[in-house]
């Protein structure tokens, strides 16, 4: 059987594009697993754990892009080695990994290293930008606005209690106070006019 997996680090990223890719590759909807709000450095994810537990020898795991599996070279290679040892084929994008081909392993390692480096470059550029007084002045006192869908997702995370307010704030790039305000806005929307939960 074939299984699909992907993730988005933030609610703002479009999961639908990744879902369509996996469906076009022939993966049934009920065998596609996703994770929301986790970075590639956080490997302990429910969707990933579930799909890794479900696959068996002779199956295939497909991800839209290699960095959707992980952005850390060591963890990427560990997962891919585990799949190969279990007799599970691995496909990233349109490329099927061949564990017996040294070039295939080199190519995968190279792409994983690029993905990890890109994450580091983004972090470095952000730090450099924040070090500029003009940038700090523009951002002072401002928080990114949240959409109704993000408000709903935040409210759900708070209600489920799996993550603290600080952890939820980090996921959405906002403050703890904004997390509570977002949950209050969602509650108000739900109570006034019977609006449908936009996260569903």
N, C-alpha and C positions, 0 to 999 in steps of 0.2 A: 504494500500500500504506500501511497505518497501522502506526506504531511507537509504543511506550510507553517512557517513562523515568521513573525516580524514584530517590530515595536516602534513606538514613537516616544521621544524623550519628553515632549511637551504636548499639551492638548492642541496647540496651534498647528502641529504638523498634521498633514493629511494622510490618515490611515487608509482611506478609500483607494488611493492610487496603488498602494502596496497590496491591498486585498484583490483588486482587479488583476494585477500582475499574477498573483498566485492562482486565481481562478482560471486565467488564460493559460496557465501552465498545466491545467487539468486537475488541480487540487480541489476536492469536494469541500464545500463550505463548512461541513461539520468536522473537517480535519485541518482547519486553519486556526492557528492559535496566535493571540496578540498579547502584548503588554503595553500599558500606558504609563507615562510619567516616570520611566526609569532610564537612566543613562546607560550607555554601553558598558561603562565600568562596573555597573551593578549587575552581576550575573545571577544573583539569587532572585529569580523572577518566577511568578506563578505560572505564566504561560509557557515559559521555557522549560521549567521543571516538568510540567504536564506533558508536553510533546516529547521530551527526552525519555519520559517513563513509558509513553505509549508506543514508541517505535520499536520494531523488532527486526531481527535479521532478515535481509531481503527488502526492507522498506527503503524509502528515500525521504530525506528532509530537504525542503526547498526554502530558501530565503531570497527576497527580492534583491538585496545588496548585502555584501559581506559585513558592512558596518552595522546592519540591522541585527546581526547575531551578537557582536561584541566590538568594542573599539580598543580592546587590549590584546596585543599579539599573543601573549602567553595564554590567556583564557580562550582565545579563538582556536589556537592550535590544540589546546587540551580537549576542547569539545569535538573538534574535527577528528582527532586521534581516537577519542572514545567511540565516535560513530563508526570509524573504519574498523576498530577492533570488534565492534558488535556486528559487523557485516551490513551496515547501513550506508547507502549511497548519500552523498551530499552535493547539492547544487546551489550555487549562488549566482543570481541573475540567470544568464543562459549557459553558464559554464558548469559542467559536471566535474567535480574533483576526482582525480584518479590517484589513490594513495600509493600505487605501485610505480608511478611516474615521477622521477626526481624533479623534472621541469614543472609539473603540476604543483608539487609541494612548494617549489621555489616561488611560483607565481602567486599562490595563496598567501605565503608568508610575506611577500612583497606588498600585496594589497592590504593585508592586515596591518603592516607597519605604516603604510600611507594613511590608513584610517585613524590609527592611533596618533600619528604625527599631526594630522589635521585637527584633531581634538585639542592637542597641545597648542597649536598655532592660534586657534580661535581663543583659547584661554589667555594666551600671551597678548594677543591684540587687544582683548578686552581690558586686561590689566594696564597696558600702555595707554589706552584711551582714557581710562579712569584716572590715570596719573596727571592728565592735563587739567589745569585749573579751569579752562573754558568749558570742558566737558562736565566736570564736577558741578560747576555753577549752573549749567543747564538742567542737570539731573536733580539738583538739590530740592528736596521737598516733593519731588514728583515720583509717582509710581505708575507702572504700566497699567493701562485700563484693561479690564477683564470683560469678556463677552458673556452674555447670558448662559451660553453653553459651559463656559469655564466656571461661572458662578455655581451652576448646577453640579458640576464635577467636584468642586471644592466642598459644597454642602454634603454631597454623598460621602466623600472621604472622611469628613468630620463625623458624620452620623455613624459610619461603620467603625470608627475608632481604631483602625489599623495603623494610621499614621498620626503623629502629633501635629499641632498647628504649625510648629516651626518646620517640620518636614514637608508639610503641604505647601507652605510658603516657598520653600526652596524649589519644589517641583514646578511651581507656576511663576517663579521669578518675582515674587512680591513679598510683602511684609506680613507678619502674623496678624496685625490689626486689619490689614486688607482681607485676609482670609476670613475673619469673622464678619467683616462688612459684606463680603461676597455671599456668605451663607445667609446673612440676614436679607440681602436683596433677593436671593432665590426664594426664600420663604415667603417674602412679601409678594413676589410674582405668582407663586403657587396659590396663595390665599386670596389674591385679588383677581377676579375674573376667571378662575379655574383654568389658568394657562397650563398647557402640557409641559412636562419636564423636558427642556431642550436637550438634555443629555441622553434621552432615550430615543 
